[in-house]
């Protein structure tokens, strides 16, 4: 019997592991009954069913690991077929579709019904599949539909998807499907999943089925791997939650650590047996085989990222047993040796790219300054050299991530007696009181964000109408220091200018380089508003880009597949049918040739004085200078045009991805390579990129330059004893503390602050690094009378009530600390030294990167590692940067470090040193029970057993059984009903209730 679960509407809260109660709004029905019933509401179904349930809640994917009941199963596959274009049915379309159903072999066992603008295919299967394993099977069936010439919606492969039923009440009226055929529908048996066929690309030609991948499974674990089994099994045995999801993630993590696919099932089975507590070893082996098959088919699998987030102790055990002993356990060389080797690696860098991974605090920036100082002192090789031209090999340019760090470097060089030239953006210059130097800052920031060159457009006013403050403005030129200086310093945004200053014989040092990729999210409304503002730009340039804009709008709204990287030129071509012919005519006249939308966009000619910035008409620029609101709109349109023009004309591949936000609204992400950075990495001459975690990004740099650059690693041990503690709290993440970007002062956050202060007891200075919003809340709690923090809180779009709550709950905790507290936030502490002398440094929360961004990067660059694994690596790297502010290598006295979160920082001290671990159980504290298990069990016996008690109390048999055995706690509502049923009271026949048979008790309860 094939079952589905039906709810009266679409929007129903689901079980996500956090909500304490969710409605059991879904009624479990037979598939045929569900499809043929007429509903008076907008009824939807889900394909997953909880075994044995009569009613069930909606279950979200994040909540599945915490689902306390049996794993849901799916016994029927669904696929949506949209009309092309997305229009309602006509008689002709319906007749053609029915004829296709009759002739298609794959539909001969399926049911079909028509929706308003398409059709839904319903295919039952003989044996239900757990939802944890079902998606590869659905993907294979969808691929078979594609091979048959059908085009199913890829979103239907998600096991949590809801489907509207055929006959419902929607849009204010009763809707009945115009076509419903279940006559041929029957369950089919599925072949073993050797290899789910890969997804065909949108609009691609049909492909022949791929040959199954056969794996020669090994039955035993190789000798080399046997020592790794018991430590992993010990960590698994300590996990109290369900183990199915754990073993799925463990299988993916072992593949990441290069366990051979054919060996993996045997190894997983051995780990299961070694726990001494797992009774489902055969299931673990089968699940491991399924993971291998999905892995070999290049389908997504659960892996190391999930393991590190949900079961960090198991992830650490896996990491520990697979580390190579000689390289990773040996002590680092003495500090002076490492520093000398580091300086030599920078000084002797050959032409081309060199990567340097140096432990935080080792002094990579200081080493670069020493090299720059030595090079600047170089004299001409010939005594007859004349003029001010610098000697060959004497110039150095240093690119850093913050203006503050650039100023710090210039000051250090000045103390050494070395002249330096500092490049900066005019908007970055501040007065002593913190206000911007630029008098047009409000207008300029919008235009600059749209890619417009500030000096030409505003400072010089195109040599027509210069800024009236230009003559006295110190920010006008964006550079300070002597022109003949042999050292240049500036932010990464100006790396092109720094590269030119270094010259081909100079050295370019990129300290903690930025992301190579530029990801720009653009919403359809922004595209449409850009079209509305095209008149503000040069007529020929705007006309040339207009067709591409219209095509992308259509592609975003109707054509683009979700979550796939598509070359931007291909996306424009797919949406070309929606371009207005008049728009194409204007583009042809502007470009003076007949071509496609892509060719017209590529032929657009910006003003050479503005680089690739879209040329703004002078009258509109004048209006923007006088009206900040208009400057904001113009800057937004300029930014969209610049992103599209860069992507279309870039020498490197550029792509677009269509995604959805939390509200289900589609938006476009334009992915391009940062051209100036890529060109600097490929420069003619020596370039050194330095970062403590640069090994994480080494594959990206290799793709950028086209070869594997040399990678030098330098480590340093702690200079003093450092006590390190990890308070392992899974909820220490934005997802729980900053849901939807809004701070929520949950118990776990407040308790974490208490834990940090308790760990820091006895110290006189404390540094806390956390998320930006939490940092503001902590500052405000420590300084309740600082009005500037209220303004910053308002600017961060946070609730004033939450700030008041933070001051109330966190103020007493922080103000009780006897010493000084310094604050910082993730992403803004690299290279800075203001915490190098604190007695204790704490990081509060795991700084997970934007998951979508990482997914796009991996997809776009084709990296070998999964995006989940890369996410964990980036999180660890950011934590290492934060703890690097302690400068433990150079300390002279004992110190402390603590991290609250599930991920342990990378870096020598945290991965090789002694780290205390304090486990914090996740979830709300259980409510005190009002009835013991023994008392409830006695009442069940008095009522005549589980079945009779379930009828009398009004709960499912499985629930009563769990309460009786103590698997679940007895709620106050159930305990009140149970006690009322057995307490002495008069009966109609003169007996007391305790002496009445169950049938009598049930009759009284109903009455």
KALIN-V791034 format. One record per backbone hydrogen bond with DSSP energy under -1.0 kcal/mol. NH is the residue of the N-H (numbers start at 1). CO is the residue of the C=O. E is the energy in kcal/mol with one decimal. If there is no record, write none. Layout:
nh | co | e
NH | CO | E
NH | CO | E
//
This chain:
nh | co | e
4 | 29 | -2.4
5 | 46 | -2.2
6 | 27 | -2.7
7 | 44 | -3.0
12 | 10 | -1.1
15 | 58 | -3.1
25 | 23 | -1.8
26 | 56 | -2.3
27 | 6 | -3.2
28 | 54 | -2.5
29 | 4 | -2.8
31 | 2 | -2.7
34 | 30 | -2.5
35 | 31 | -2.0
36 | 32 | -1.5
37 | 33 | -1.3
39 | 167 | -2.5
43 | 41 | -2.1
44 | 7 | -2.0
45 | 163 | -2.7
46 | 5 | -2.5
49 | 73 | -2.6
53 | 50 | -2.3
56 | 26 | -2.3
60 | 15 | -2.3
63 | 60 | -1.1
64 | 61 | -1.4
66 | 63 | -1.4
67 | 64 | -1.6
73 | 49 | -2.6
74 | 129 | -2.5
77 | 123 | -2.9
79 | 121 | -1.7
81 | 119 | -3.3
83 | 117 | -2.5
87 | 85 | -2.1
94 | 90 | -2.8
95 | 91 | -2.5
96 | 92 | -2.3
97 | 93 | -2.3
98 | 94 | -2.5
99 | 95 | -2.0
100 | 96 | -1.7
101 | 97 | -2.2
102 | 98 | -2.0
103 | 99 | -1.5
104 | 100 | -1.2
108 | 105 | -1.6
110 | 107 | -1.1
111 | 122 | -3.1
112 | 181 | -2.1
113 | 120 | -1.8
114 | 179 | -2.3
115 | 118 | -2.3
119 | 81 | -2.8
120 | 113 | -2.8
121 | 79 | -3.1
122 | 111 | -3.1
123 | 77 | -2.8
125 | 75 | -2.5
126 | 188 | -2.4
129 | 74 | -2.4
131 | 72 | -2.3
133 | 130 | -2.0
138 | 134 | -2.0
139 | 135 | -2.7
140 | 136 | -2.0
141 | 137 | -2.2
142 | 138 | -2.6
143 | 139 | -2.2
144 | 140 | -2.0
145 | 141 | -2.0
146 | 142 | -2.2
147 | 143 | -2.3
148 | 144 | -1.4
149 | 146 | -2.1
150 | 145 | -2.4
153 | 80 | -2.1
156 | 153 | -1.6
157 | 154 | -1.7
158 | 155 | -1.5
161 | 158 | -1.8
163 | 45 | -2.4
165 | 43 | -2.0
168 | 175 | -1.2
169 | 41 | -1.7
170 | 173 | -2.3
173 | 170 | -1.8
175 | 168 | -3.7
181 | 112 | -2.9
186 | 109 | -2.1
188 | 124 | -1.4
194 | 192 | -1.9
204 | 201 | -2.2
217 | 215 | -1.7
218 | 262 | -2.4
225 | 222 | -1.4
228 | 225 | -1.4
229 | 226 | -1.2
232 | 228 | -1.0
233 | 229 | -2.5
234 | 230 | -2.7
235 | 231 | -1.6
236 | 232 | -2.1
237 | 233 | -2.4
239 | 236 | -1.9
247 | 243 | -2.8
248 | 244 | -1.8
249 | 245 | -2.2
250 | 246 | -2.5
251 | 247 | -2.3
252 | 248 | -1.7
253 | 249 | -2.2
254 | 250 | -2.4
255 | 251 | -1.8
256 | 252 | -1.7
257 | 253 | -1.4
258 | 255 | -1.6
259 | 254 | -2.1
263 | 260 | -1.4
264 | 260 | -1.6
267 | 263 | -2.1
268 | 264 | -2.9
269 | 265 | -2.5
270 | 266 | -2.1
271 | 267 | -2.3
272 | 268 | -2.5
273 | 269 | -2.4
274 | 270 | -2.3
275 | 271 | -1.1
276 | 273 | -1.2
284 | 280 | -1.9
285 | 281 | -2.1
286 | 282 | -2.3
287 | 283 | -2.6
288 | 284 | -2.2
289 | 285 | -2.2
290 | 286 | -2.1
291 | 287 | -2.2
292 | 288 | -2.3
293 | 289 | -2.5
294 | 290 | -2.2
295 | 291 | -2.5
296 | 292 | -2.9
297 | 293 | -1.4
298 | 295 | -1.4
299 | 294 | -3.1
307 | 303 | -2.1
308 | 304 | -3.0
309 | 305 | -1.8
310 | 306 | -2.9
311 | 307 | -2.3
315 | 311 | -2.0
316 | 312 | -2.6
317 | 313 | -1.8
318 | 314 | -2.4
319 | 315 | -2.5
320 | 316 | -2.6
321 | 317 | -2.1
322 | 318 | -1.2
328 | 324 | -1.8
329 | 325 | -2.1
338 | 334 | -2.3
339 | 335 | -2.7
340 | 336 | -2.1
341 | 337 | -2.6
342 | 338 | -2.4
343 | 339 | -2.3
344 | 340 | -2.1
345 | 341 | -2.1
346 | 342 | -1.7
347 | 343 | -2.7
348 | 344 | -2.6
349 | 346 | -1.0
352 | 685 | -2.6
354 | 687 | -2.0
355 | 710 | -2.9
356 | 689 | -2.4
357 | 712 | -3.3
359 | 714 | -2.4
362 | 359 | -2.4
367 | 363 | -2.4
368 | 364 | -2.1
369 | 365 | -2.1
370 | 366 | -2.1
371 | 367 | -2.3
372 | 368 | -2.6
373 | 369 | -2.5
374 | 370 | -2.5
375 | 371 | -2.6
376 | 372 | -2.4
377 | 373 | -1.2
378 | 375 | -1.5
385 | 382 | -1.3
394 | 391 | -1.6
396 | 486 | -2.4
397 | 507 | -2.7
398 | 488 | -3.0
399 | 509 | -3.1
400 | 490 | -2.4
406 | 402 | -1.7
407 | 403 | -2.5
408 | 404 | -2.0
409 | 405 | -2.3
410 | 406 | -2.3
411 | 407 | -2.1
412 | 408 | -2.0
413 | 409 | -2.7
414 | 410 | -2.4
415 | 411 | -1.9
416 | 412 | -1.1
417 | 414 | -1.3
418 | 413 | -2.8
421 | 487 | -2.6
422 | 480 | -2.8
423 | 489 | -2.9
424 | 478 | -2.5
428 | 425 | -2.4
431 | 435 | -3.6
434 | 431 | -2.3
437 | 429 | -2.2
441 | 438 | -1.1
444 | 440 | -3.2
445 | 441 | -2.5
447 | 443 | -1.6
448 | 444 | -3.1
449 | 445 | -1.6
451 | 448 | -2.1
452 | 447 | -2.2
457 | 453 | -2.3
458 | 454 | -2.9
459 | 454 | -1.9
460 | 455 | -3.7
462 | 456 | -2.8
463 | 460 | -1.2
464 | 461 | -2.1
465 | 461 | -2.0
467 | 459 | -1.8
470 | 467 | -2.0
473 | 470 | -1.2
480 | 422 | -2.1
485 | 482 | -1.4
488 | 396 | -2.3
489 | 421 | -2.6
490 | 398 | -1.8
492 | 400 | -1.6
494 | 491 | -1.7
495 | 492 | -1.8
498 | 494 | -1.8
499 | 495 | -2.6
500 | 496 | -1.9
501 | 497 | -1.9
502 | 498 | -2.1
503 | 499 | -1.7
507 | 395 | -2.0
508 | 686 | -2.0
509 | 397 | -3.2
510 | 688 | -3.4
511 | 399 | -2.7
512 | 690 | -3.7
518 | 672 | -3.5
520 | 670 | -2.5
522 | 668 | -4.0
527 | 523 | -1.8
528 | 524 | -2.5
529 | 525 | -2.8
530 | 526 | -2.0
531 | 527 | -1.9
532 | 528 | -1.9
533 | 529 | -1.3
534 | 531 | -1.3
536 | 533 | -1.8
537 | 534 | -1.9
538 | 615 | -2.6
542 | 538 | -2.9
543 | 539 | -2.5
544 | 540 | -2.0
545 | 541 | -1.5
546 | 542 | -1.6
549 | 545 | -2.0
550 | 546 | -2.3
551 | 547 | -2.4
552 | 548 | -2.3
553 | 549 | -2.1
554 | 550 | -2.0
555 | 551 | -2.4
556 | 552 | -2.5
557 | 553 | -2.0
558 | 554 | -2.4
560 | 555 | -3.4
563 | 658 | -3.2
566 | 656 | -2.6
568 | 654 | -1.8
571 | 567 | -2.2
572 | 568 | -2.2
573 | 569 | -2.0
574 | 570 | -2.2
575 | 571 | -1.5
576 | 573 | -1.0
578 | 575 | -1.6
579 | 576 | -1.8
584 | 580 | -1.7
585 | 581 | -2.1
586 | 582 | -2.1
587 | 583 | -2.0
588 | 584 | -2.4
589 | 585 | -2.1
590 | 586 | -2.2
591 | 587 | -2.5
592 | 588 | -1.9
600 | 596 | -2.4
601 | 597 | -2.2
602 | 598 | -2.4
603 | 599 | -1.2
604 | 601 | -1.1
610 | 607 | -2.3
613 | 610 | -2.0
617 | 536 | -2.7
621 | 617 | -2.1
622 | 618 | -2.5
623 | 619 | -1.6
624 | 620 | -2.1
625 | 621 | -2.0
631 | 627 | -2.1
632 | 628 | -2.0
633 | 629 | -1.6
634 | 630 | -2.8
635 | 631 | -2.7
636 | 632 | -2.1
637 | 633 | -2.2
638 | 634 | -2.5
639 | 635 | -2.3
640 | 636 | -1.9
641 | 637 | -2.4
642 | 638 | -2.6
643 | 639 | -2.3
644 | 640 | -2.3
645 | 641 | -2.8
646 | 642 | -2.7
647 | 643 | -2.3
648 | 644 | -2.5
649 | 645 | -2.2
650 | 646 | -1.2
655 | 671 | -2.1
656 | 566 | -2.8
657 | 669 | -2.0
659 | 667 | -2.5
661 | 665 | -2.2
664 | 661 | -2.0
667 | 659 | -2.4
668 | 522 | -3.4
669 | 657 | -2.3
670 | 520 | -2.7
671 | 655 | -3.2
672 | 518 | -2.2
674 | 516 | -3.1
678 | 674 | -2.8
679 | 675 | -3.0
680 | 676 | -2.1
681 | 677 | -2.3
682 | 678 | -1.4
683 | 680 | -1.2
685 | 683 | -1.0
687 | 352 | -2.2
688 | 508 | -2.8
689 | 354 | -2.6
690 | 510 | -2.5
691 | 356 | -2.2
694 | 691 | -1.3
696 | 693 | -1.7
701 | 697 | -2.1
702 | 698 | -2.3
703 | 699 | -1.7
704 | 700 | -1.9
705 | 701 | -2.1
706 | 702 | -1.9
712 | 355 | -2.5
714 | 357 | -2.9
719 | 888 | -2.2
723 | 895 | -2.2
725 | 897 | -2.1
726 | 916 | -2.9
727 | 899 | -2.7
728 | 726 | -1.0
728 | 918 | -2.1
729 | 727 | -1.1
732 | 729 | -1.6
733 | 731 | -2.4
736 | 733 | -1.2
737 | 733 | -2.6
738 | 734 | -2.4
741 | 738 | -2.2
742 | 739 | -1.8
744 | 737 | -2.4
746 | 744 | -2.4
750 | 746 | -1.9
751 | 747 | -2.8
752 | 748 | -1.8
753 | 749 | -1.9
754 | 750 | -1.9
755 | 751 | -2.5
756 | 752 | -2.1
757 | 753 | -2.3
758 | 754 | -2.3
759 | 755 | -2.2
760 | 756 | -2.0
761 | 758 | -1.1
763 | 760 | -2.2
766 | 820 | -2.4
767 | 840 | -2.7
768 | 822 | -2.7
769 | 842 | -2.8
770 | 824 | -1.8
775 | 771 | -2.6
776 | 772 | -2.1
777 | 773 | -2.0
778 | 774 | -2.5
779 | 775 | -2.7
780 | 776 | -2.6
781 | 777 | -2.0
782 | 778 | -2.0
783 | 779 | -2.7
786 | 783 | -1.7
791 | 787 | -1.7
792 | 788 | -2.2
793 | 789 | -2.2
794 | 790 | -2.1
795 | 791 | -2.5
796 | 792 | -1.4
797 | 794 | -1.8
798 | 793 | -1.7
803 | 799 | -1.4
804 | 800 | -2.1
805 | 801 | -2.2
806 | 802 | -2.4
807 | 803 | -2.3
808 | 804 | -1.8
809 | 805 | -2.8
810 | 806 | -2.8
814 | 810 | -2.5
815 | 811 | -3.0
817 | 814 | -1.5
820 | 764 | -2.0
822 | 766 | -2.9
824 | 768 | -1.7
826 | 770 | -1.9
828 | 825 | -1.8
832 | 829 | -1.6
836 | 833 | -1.6
838 | 835 | -1.3
840 | 765 | -1.1
841 | 896 | -1.9
842 | 767 | -3.3
843 | 898 | -2.3
844 | 769 | -2.5
845 | 900 | -2.3
846 | 732 | -2.9
848 | 846 | -1.8
854 | 850 | -2.1
855 | 851 | -2.5
856 | 852 | -2.8
857 | 853 | -2.5
858 | 854 | -2.5
859 | 855 | -2.2
860 | 856 | -3.1
861 | 857 | -2.8
862 | 858 | -1.4
863 | 858 | -1.2
870 | 866 | -2.2
871 | 867 | -2.1
872 | 868 | -1.7
873 | 869 | -2.2
874 | 870 | -2.5
875 | 871 | -2.0
876 | 872 | -2.6
877 | 873 | -2.2
878 | 874 | -2.2
879 | 875 | -1.9
880 | 876 | -2.3
881 | 877 | -2.2
882 | 878 | -2.1
883 | 879 | -2.6
884 | 880 | -1.5
885 | 882 | -1.4
886 | 883 | -1.5
887 | 884 | -1.5
890 | 887 | -1.2
895 | 721 | -1.7
896 | 839 | -1.6
897 | 723 | -2.6
898 | 841 | -2.2
899 | 725 | -2.4
900 | 843 | -2.5
901 | 727 | -1.9
906 | 876 | -1.3
911 | 907 | -1.9
912 | 908 | -2.9
916 | 724 | -2.8
918 | 726 | -2.9
920 | 728 | -1.9
936 | 932 | -2.1
937 | 933 | -2.6
938 | 934 | -2.1
939 | 935 | -2.0
940 | 936 | -2.4
941 | 937 | -2.0
942 | 938 | -2.3
943 | 939 | -2.3
944 | 941 | -1.1
945 | 940 | -2.7
949 | 945 | -2.6
950 | 946 | -2.5
951 | 947 | -1.8
952 | 948 | -2.4
953 | 949 | -3.0
954 | 950 | -1.8
955 | 950 | -1.4
960 | 956 | -2.2
961 | 957 | -2.6
962 | 958 | -2.2
963 | 959 | -2.4
964 | 960 | -2.4
965 | 961 | -1.9
967 | 962 | -1.6
968 | 962 | -1.5
975 | 971 | -2.4
976 | 972 | -2.0
977 | 973 | -1.9
978 | 974 | -2.9
979 | 975 | -2.5
980 | 976 | -2.0
981 | 977 | -1.7
983 | 979 | -1.2
987 | 991 | -1.7
990 | 987 | -2.1
995 | 992 | -1.7
996 | 993 | -1.3
1001 | 997 | -1.9
1002 | 998 | -2.8
1003 | 999 | -1.9
1004 | 1000 | -2.3
1005 | 1001 | -2.4
1006 | 1002 | -2.1
1007 | 1003 | -2.2
//
